[in-house]
């Protein structure tokens, strides 16, 4: 009997600890503690003027093992990316640009996982805690993308043709959303959410009189910092989370833009 009581007490303690961790995690997200520090990428404020330099000199990170693994893994998803591109209305290369910044950030911060899992299996990092899927989507961001598809009064509304793209098949929308974004067999929904986010931002800015559809570095910055920080203006800045890639400090938007304007994977995902 004493042994049984000890076992029951142990189970109760385990559940209590798990519950505490989950509550702390939820609180950390709501309070913004999981957000990385951001920077304005002053070296990228004249980004468009420097496109020629990007073409003529390969960025150093394109010579890394991390980039080699990423490029091999992302090519496998070409069909899913092209489908997400077609449905969302943004180039597949623009979707991939967000993956470049998110995945290289993950590869360089999760060194042990990269060495033991991502590199040997040539896999993309699929997150399932504070951020979800291969594109690092937050639950709140995914919910906002879905809501914007339905809200005709929203500045992010894309029109009737897009309204049903993320409709759910079950009544448990939270579980279905999580399952399709972190699906290890198909990254299609992750790519579709990213594409729709970018299209919604483009639409918001166009409605305000500013066209940034040809500014991948700005769109990537806005992808990284979220809907609430998307303020249309005539002088947008490149920036976002600070990333240390192969010892060099970059911004999320700057790194994504470097990829987009480079010749890397341009035969697979053209500009």
TORLO-837188 format. One line per 2 residues: number of its first residue (from 1); their letters; for each residue x, y, z of N, C-alpha, C. Coordinates in pm, whole numbers. Layout:
<rs>
NUM) a) X:Y:Z:X:Y:Z:X:Y:Z  ...
</rs>
This chain:
<rs>
1) xx) 82:-121:0:0:0:0:86:126:0  193:124:84:283:238:89:348:261:-47
3) xx) 383:152:-114:444:163:-246:347:227:-345  219:187:-335:117:242:-425:101:393:-400
5) xx) 101:431:-272:88:574:-239:205:654:-295  325:598:-285:443:667:-336:434:687:-487
7) xx) 385:583:-556:370:591:-701:269:701:-737  155:702:-663:51:802:-690:103:943:-662
9) xx) 179:957:-554:236:1088:-522:332:1133:-632  411:1039:-682:507:1070:-788:434:1118:-914
11) xx) 323:1049:-947:245:1086:-1065:187:1226:-1049  134:1254:-929:77:1387:-902:184:1494:-917
13) xx) 304:1468:-862:412:1565:-871:452:1589:-1017  458:1481:-1094:497:1494:-1235:397:1582:-1309
15) xx) 267:1555:-1288:163:1635:-1354:169:1781:-1308  200:1801:-1181:210:1937:-1129:324:2012:-1195
17) xx) 438:1945:-1211:555:2007:-1276:525:2039:-1421  464:1941:-1492:429:1963:-1632:333:2081:-1646
19) xx) 233:2084:-1558:137:2195:-1561:204:2328:-1536  299:2329:-1440:371:2453:-1410:452:2501:-1530
21) xx) 519:2408:-1597:600:2443:-1714:513:2499:-1826  397:2435:-1849:307:2481:-1954:252:2620:-1924
23) xx) 215:2642:-1796:164:2774:-1757:273:2879:-1773  394:2846:-1731:506:2940:-1748:532:2970:-1894
25) xx) 526:2866:-1977:547:2885:-2121:443:2976:-2180  316:2952:-2143:208:3036:-2194:226:3181:-2148
27) xx) 261:3197:-2019:282:3331:-1967:398:3401:-2036  504:3326:-2065:620:3385:-2132:583:3436:-2270
29) xx) 499:3361:-2341:456:3404:-2475:371:3530:-2464  272:3530:-2371:183:3644:-2358:257:3770:-2317
31) xx) 361:3754:-2234:437:3869:-2186:549:3910:-2281  570:3831:-2386:671:3866:-2484:812:3827:-2448
33) xx) 828:3741:-2343:963:3704:-2300:1033:3614:-2401  958:3549:-2489:1021:3457:-2585:1068:3529:-2711
35) xx) 1038:3658:-2722:1077:3733:-2841:1225:3767:-2834  1296:3750:-2944:1437:3785:-2947:1453:3935:-2969
37) xx) 1569:3987:-2930:1593:4129:-2946:1597:4164:-3094  1552:4284:-3125:1547:4326:-3264:1643:4440:-3292
39) xx) 1674:4459:-3418:1763:4567:-3459:1710:4631:-3586  1745:4757:-3606:1727:4821:-3736:1857:4801:-3810
41) xx) 1850:4736:-3924:1970:4699:-3998:2018:4819:-4079  2100:4905:-4015:2145:5027:-4081:2228:4998:-4205
43) xx) 2292:4883:-4207:2370:4847:-4325:2281:4811:-4443  2149:4792:-4418:2057:4752:-4523:1959:4863:-4560
45) xx) 1975:4984:-4505:1881:5091:-4536:1889:5131:-4682  2002:5106:-4746:2016:5132:-4890:2024:4999:-4965
47) xx) 1946:4902:-4918:1953:4764:-4966:1934:4753:-5116  1832:4818:-5167:1802:4806:-5310:1917:4859:-5394
49) xx) 1986:4962:-5347:2098:5018:-5421:2217:4922:-5425  2217:4827:-5332:2331:4735:-5321:2304:4598:-5385
51) xx) 2195:4585:-5457:2161:4456:-5518:2273:4407:-5609  2333:4497:-5685:2441:4460:-5776:2555:4394:-5699
53) xx) 2589:4449:-5581:2697:4392:-5501:2664:4251:-5454  2537:4226:-5420:2495:4094:-5375:2511:3993:-5488
55) xx) 2478:4034:-5611:2493:3944:-5725:2640:3911:-5751  2727:4011:-5736:2866:3994:-5774:2949:3924:-5667
57) xx) 2907:3928:-5542:2983:3862:-5436:2890:3775:-5353  2916:3646:-5351:2832:3553:-5276:2842:3583:-5126
59) xx) 2728:3591:-5057:2733:3607:-4911:2811:3493:-4847  2885:3521:-4742:2971:3421:-4679:2892:3300:-4630
61) xx) 2770:3321:-4583:2692:3210:-4527:2655:3106:-4632  2663:3140:-4762:2630:3044:-4866:2737:2936:-4881
63) xx) 2851:2954:-4813:2958:2855:-4817:2954:2763:-4695  2856:2781:-4609:2852:2707:-4483:2783:2571:-4498
65) xx) 2809:2483:-4403:2743:2353:-4396:2594:2371:-4370  2562:2471:-4289:2422:2497:-4257:2342:2531:-4384
67) xx) 2400:2613:-4470:2331:2648:-4594:2320:2527:-4686  2422:2446:-4692:2418:2327:-4778:2305:2235:-4737
69) xx) 2289:2213:-4606:2182:2126:-4556:2046:2188:-4584  2033:2317:-4558:1905:2384:-4583:1866:2375:-4730
71) xx) 1958:2406:-4818:1925:2409:-4961:1884:2271:-5012  1949:2166:-4961:1913:2030:-5001:1774:1994:-4949
73) xx) 1743:2039:-4826:1614:2005:-4766:1500:2082:-4831  1520:2210:-4862:1411:2292:-4914:1375:2253:-5057
75) xx) 1472:2205:-5133:1444:2162:-5271:1344:2047:-5272  1348:1963:-5168:1255:1850:-5160:1110:1897:-5152
77) xx) 1090:2019:-5106:954:2072:-5086:909:2162:-5200  973:2151:-5314:943:2241:-5427:794:2238:-5464
79) xx) 734:2121:-5470:592:2112:-5510:500:2179:-5409  524:2155:-5280:443:2219:-5177:460:2370:-5180
81) xx) 581:2416:-5204:607:2560:-5210:539:2624:-5330  543:2556:-5443:479:2609:-5563:327:2613:-5547
83) xx) 272:2513:-5480:127:2511:-5455:88:2625:-5361  167:2645:-5255:140:2754:-5161:155:2889:-5231
85) xx) 250:2898:-5320:271:3021:-5397:150:3052:-5485  101:2951:-5554:-14:2968:-5643:-138:3013:-5566
87) xx) -164:2951:-5451:-284:2983:-5374:-275:3119:-5305  -157:3153:-5256:-140:3278:-5183:-119:3397:-5275
89) xx) -58:3373:-5390:-33:3482:-5483:98:3554:-5462  194:3489:-5394:328:3547:-5379:430:3447:-5433
91) xx) 544:3495:-5482:645:3404:-5538:695:3302:-5435  720:3181:-5480:775:3078:-5391:907:3124:-5331
93) xx) 985:3200:-5407:1115:3246:-5357:1098:3338:-5236  992:3417:-5236:966:3506:-5123:930:3425:-4998
95) xx) 856:3317:-5015:825:3228:-4903:954:3164:-4852  1036:3116:-4945:1162:3051:-4906:1253:3148:-4831
97) xx) 1250:3276:-4867:1335:3375:-4800:1310:3378:-4650  1183:3361:-4610:1151:3359:-4467:1209:3234:-4403
99) xx) 1205:3124:-4477:1260:2998:-4426:1411:3006:-4411  1478:3075:-4503:1623:3091:-4495:1661:3153:-4361
101) xx) 1599:3266:-4329:1632:3336:-4204:1593:3253:-4082  1475:3194:-4084:1428:3118:-3968:1509:2991:-3946
103) xx) 1538:2918:-4053:1610:2792:-4039:1758:2811:-4008  1822:2909:-4069:1962:2934:-4036:1975:2981:-3892
105) xx) 1879:3063:-3845:1878:3101:-3704:1873:2976:-3616  1784:2883:-3651:1769:2760:-3573:1894:2674:-3580
107) xx) 1950:2659:-3699:2070:2576:-3716:2188:2629:-3634  2201:2763:-3629:2315:2821:-3560:2296:2831:-3409
109) xx) 2171:2824:-3362:2148:2829:-3217:2131:2690:-3156  2077:2597:-3234:2058:2460:-3185:2167:2370:-3242
111) xx) 2288:2391:-3196:2404:2327:-3258:2399:2175:-3245  2361:2125:-3128:2361:1981:-3107:2257:1913:-3195
113) xx) 2138:1973:-3205:2034:1918:-3293:2079:1922:-3439  2145:2029:-3476:2192:2040:-3614:2290:1927:-3647
115) xx) 2383:1903:-3555:2486:1801:-3579:2431:1659:-3577  2334:1635:-3488:2287:1497:-3468:2162:1462:-3548
117) xx) 2082:1563:-3586:1955:1535:-3653:1945:1604:-3789  1948:1738:-3790:1922:1812:-3914:2023:1780:-4023
119) xx) 2152:1784:-3989:2257:1763:-4091:2258:1619:-4144  2264:1516:-4057:2270:1379:-4110:2147:1341:-4194
121) xx) 2028:1389:-4154:1905:1352:-4224:1862:1455:-4328  1938:1565:-4335:1905:1675:-4429:1760:1719:-4410
123) xx) 1729:1755:-4286:1594:1794:-4248:1587:1942:-4211  1469:2001:-4231:1441:2133:-4179:1400:2118:-4032
125) xx) 1430:2218:-3951:1391:2216:-3811:1243:2245:-3797  1169:2152:-3738:1023:2165:-3724:990:2193:-3577
127) xx) 958:2317:-3543:937:2357:-3404:794:2329:-3359  778:2305:-3229:644:2271:-3178:617:2327:-3039
129) xx) 696:2427:-2995:674:2482:-2862:627:2628:-2872  716:2724:-2849:675:2864:-2852:642:2910:-2994
131) xx) 716:2858:-3092:689:2884:-3233:666:2750:-3300  586:2751:-3408:545:2625:-3469:597:2609:-3611
133) xx) 626:2483:-3644:658:2447:-3781:794:2494:-3826  820:2480:-3954:950:2514:-4010:967:2665:-4029
135) xx) 856:2740:-4022:863:2884:-4043:853:2964:-3914  850:2895:-3800:848:2965:-3671:723:3048:-3649
137) xx) 606:2997:-3688:481:3070:-3671:435:3067:-3526  392:3181:-3474:328:3187:-3344:180:3154:-3360
139) xx) 120:3094:-3257:-22:3061:-3262:-106:3185:-3290  -77:3294:-3224:-153:3417:-3242:-143:3468:-3386
141) xx) -24:3456:-3443:-5:3500:-3582:-90:3415:-3676  -89:3284:-3656:-169:3195:-3740:-317:3230:-3729
143) xx) -364:3256:-3608:-503:3293:-3587:-537:3424:-3657  -446:3520:-3653:-469:3648:-3719:-476:3632:-3871
145) xx) -389:3547:-3926:-392:3520:-4070:-528:3465:-4110  -577:3369:-4031:-708:3308:-4058:-820:3412:-4049
147) xx) -816:3495:-3945:-921:3595:-3925:-922:3698:-4037  -803:3738:-4083:-794:3838:-4189:-854:3789:-4321
149) xx) -856:3658:-4340:-914:3603:-4462:-1066:3622:-4466  -1128:3632:-4348:-1274:3640:-4338:-1326:3781:-4317
151) xx) -1244:3868:-4261:-1288:4001:-4220:-1280:4101:-4335  -1394:4130:-4396:-1394:4219:-4514:-1358:4363:-4477
153) xx) -1366:4397:-4349:-1332:4532:-4305:-1183:4546:-4272  -1111:4436:-4272:-969:4439:-4236:-885:4496:-4350
155) xx) -785:4577:-4318:-694:4626:-4423:-612:4513:-4485  -613:4395:-4420:-538:4278:-4468:-626:4184:-4553
157) xx) -753:4218:-4570:-848:4130:-4641:-808:4116:-4788  -805:3991:-4835:-756:3962:-4970:-867:3944:-5073
159) xx) -990:3934:-5030:-1099:3915:-5124:-1165:3779:-5111  -1280:3766:-5176:-1362:3646:-5167:-1287:3520:-5208
161) xx) -1200:3531:-5307:-1131:3412:-5361:-1037:3347:-5260  -997:3421:-5157:-903:3369:-5058:-970:3326:-4927
163) xx) -1097:3356:-4911:-1163:3341:-4781:-1156:3199:-4723  -1164:3098:-4806:-1178:2961:-4757:-1047:2882:-4760
165) xx) -936:2946:-4786:-809:2874:-4802:-764:2803:-4675  -802:2854:-4559:-758:2793:-4433:-875:2740:-4351
167) xx) -986:2711:-4417:-1102:2656:-4346:-1066:2524:-4278  -1125:2501:-4160:-1097:2381:-4084:-1198:2270:-4117
169) xx) -1155:2147:-4095:-1241:2031:-4123:-1302:1972:-3996  -1254:2016:-3880:-1304:1965:-3752:-1347:2082:-3664
171) xx) -1413:2050:-3553:-1456:2154:-3458:-1344:2193:-3362  -1242:2109:-3352:-1129:2138:-3263:-1024:2215:-3342
173) xx) -1051:2344:-3362:-964:2424:-3449:-823:2441:-3393  -809:2451:-3260:-676:2468:-3202:-587:2347:-3231
175) xx) -641:2228:-3212:-563:2108:-3238:-536:2090:-3386  -636:2119:-3470:-618:2104:-3615:-514:2202:-3668
177) xx) -518:2324:-3616:-421:2426:-3658:-279:2380:-3622  -262:2337:-3498:-130:2292:-3453:-82:2174:-3537
179) xx) -170:2077:-3559:-131:1955:-3631:-89:1984:-3774  -160:2073:-3841:-124:2095:-3981:1:2182:-3998
181) xx) 28:2270:-3899:148:2353:-3909:274:2275:-3873  264:2182:-3777:383:2106:-3736:392:1970:-3804
183) xx) 307:1945:-3901:307:1817:-3973:446:1786:-4027  503:1674:-3983:637:1637:-4026:643:1574:-4162
185) xx) 529:1534:-4216:526:1469:-4347:505:1568:-4461  442:1680:-4432:416:1781:-4534:423:1920:-4472
187) xx) 503:2007:-4531:516:2144:-4481:423:2240:-4556  330:2187:-4636:246:2271:-4722:174:2380:-4644
189) xx) 110:2345:-4532:35:2446:-4458:125:2553:-4398  243:2514:-4353:338:2615:-4305:368:2715:-4415
191) xx) 393:2666:-4534:425:2754:-4647:304:2839:-4687  184:2781:-4679:65:2856:-4716:40:2969:-4616
193) xx) 55:2942:-4487:39:3047:-4387:139:3161:-4413  264:3126:-4442:365:3228:-4469:326:3310:-4592
195) xx) 287:3242:-4698:249:3311:-4821:132:3405:-4799  31:3360:-4724:-86:3444:-4698:-51:3562:-4609
197) xx) 36:3540:-4513:81:3652:-4429:144:3760:-4516  235:3720:-4602:304:3816:-4688:207:3886:-4781
199) xx) 114:3812:-4837:14:3872:-4927:-74:3970:-4852  -108:3940:-4727:-190:4031:-4647:-115:4160:-4616
201) xx) 15:4149:-4588:95:4270:-4563:105:4354:-4691  131:4289:-4803:138:4361:-4931:7:4436:-4956
203) xx) -105:4369:-4932:-237:4428:-4954:-261:4548:-4861  -223:4533:-4733:-239:4643:-4639:-164:4767:-4686
205) xx) -42:4750:-4729:40:4863:-4772:-10:4923:-4903  -56:4838:-4995:-109:4889:-5121:-234:4972:-5097
207) xx) -320:4927:-5006:-441:5003:-4973:-407:5139:-4912  -292:5146:-4846:-247:5271:-4784:-169:5358:-4882
209) xx) -150:5308:-5005:-81:5387:-5106:66:5359:-5123  113:5248:-5065:255:5213:-5074:269:5070:-5126
211) xx) 345:5052:-5231:364:4919:-5290:501:4864:-5249  501:4761:-5164:628:4699:-5123:637:4556:-5176
213) xx) 557:4526:-5278:559:4389:-5333:694:4352:-5392  776:4453:-5427:909:4428:-5482:1018:4458:-5380
215) xx) 983:4458:-5252:1081:4484:-5146:1085:4365:-5049  1146:4254:-5091:1149:4135:-5006:1214:4157:-4870
217) xx) 1312:4246:-4863:1378:4271:-4735:1285:4341:-4637  1196:4425:-4687:1097:4492:-4601:988:4393:-4562
219) xx) 939:4317:-4658:836:4216:-4628:886:4114:-4526  1012:4076:-4538:1069:3979:-4443:1082:4040:-4304
221) xx) 1116:4167:-4297:1120:4237:-4169:982:4236:-4104  880:4267:-4183:743:4271:-4131:692:4132:-4096
223) xx) 736:4031:-4168:701:3894:-4131:756:3862:-3993  877:3905:-3967:944:3874:-3842:887:3951:-3723
225) xx) 849:4077:-3743:807:4158:-3628:657:4155:-3604  576:4105:-3698:435:4082:-3673:340:4188:-3724
227) xx) 213:4148:-3738:108:4235:-3789:101:4368:-3715  112:4361:-3581:91:4481:-3501:193:4590:-3527
229) xx) 308:4552:-3586:413:4650:-3615:416:4691:-3763  319:4645:-3839:313:4680:-3980:242:4813:-3995
231) xx) 320:4920:-4010:267:5056:-4022:310:5113:-4157  220:5111:-4255:257:5160:-4389:313:5301:-4387
233) xx) 424:5319:-4458:488:5451:-4467:575:5455:-4591  624:5572:-4622:709:5588:-4739:855:5562:-4710
235) xx) 889:5531:-4585:1030:5512:-4548:1045:5391:-4456  1011:5271:-4503:1024:5151:-4419:1170:5114:-4399
237) xx) 1199:5055:-4284:1336:5017:-4250:1352:4864:-4249  1469:4820:-4288:1504:4678:-4281:1550:4647:-4140
239) xx) 1507:4534:-4085:1550:4499:-3950:1486:4369:-3903  1451:4367:-3775:1393:4246:-3717:1485:4186:-3613
241) xx) 1463:4059:-3584:1545:3990:-3484:1692:3993:-3522  1777:4006:-3421:1921:4003:-3443:1968:3858:-3452
243) xx) 2032:3822:-3561:2079:3685:-3582:2232:3686:-3595  2296:3591:-3531:2441:3575:-3549:2462:3453:-3638
245) xx) 2501:3478:-3761:2518:3374:-3861:2665:3361:-3896  2724:3250:-3857:2866:3226:-3882:2952:3340:-3828
247) xx) 2916:3388:-3709:2994:3492:-3643:2961:3633:-3686  2870:3651:-3781:2836:3783:-3831:2695:3821:-3789
249) xx) 2679:3942:-3735:2548:3989:-3691:2465:4037:-3810  2345:3983:-3822:2253:4021:-3929:2115:4040:-3872
251) xx) 2031:4110:-3945:1890:4118:-3908:1813:4012:-3986  1695:3974:-3934:1611:3876:-4003:1579:3925:-4144
253) xx) 1533:4049:-4155:1498:4103:-4286:1617:4115:-4379  1732:4153:-4323:1852:4166:-4404:1899:4033:-4461
255) xx) 1897:3928:-4379:1940:3796:-4423:1845:3740:-4529  1713:3754:-4505:1615:3706:-4602:1630:3779:-4735
257) xx) 1655:3910:-4727:1676:3988:-4849:1801:3948:-4924  1907:3920:-4849:2031:3874:-4913:2006:3750:-4995
259) xx) 1932:3656:-4938:1901:3534:-5014:1818:3568:-5138  1713:3647:-5121:1622:3673:-5232:1695:3734:-5352
261) xx) 1783:3830:-5327:1853:3899:-5435:1974:3821:-5487  2015:3718:-5414:2132:3641:-5456:2095:3545:-5570
263) xx) 2193:3474:-5619:2168:3375:-5724:2151:3234:-5666  2149:3222:-5532:2132:3092:-5468:1992:3036:-5499
265) xx) 1988:2910:-5546:1863:2839:-5575:1774:2911:-5676  1831:3004:-5751:1748:3082:-5844:1694:2996:-5957
267) xx) 1761:2884:-5987:1711:2793:-6090:1591:2712:-6043  1579:2696:-5912:1469:2618:-5853:1354:2710:-5812
269) xx) 1390:2822:-5749:1291:2920:-5705:1329:3057:-5765  1285:3082:-5887:1325:3206:-5957:1266:3332:-5894
271) x) 1334:3444:-5918:1285:3574:-5871:1169:3619:-5959
</rs>
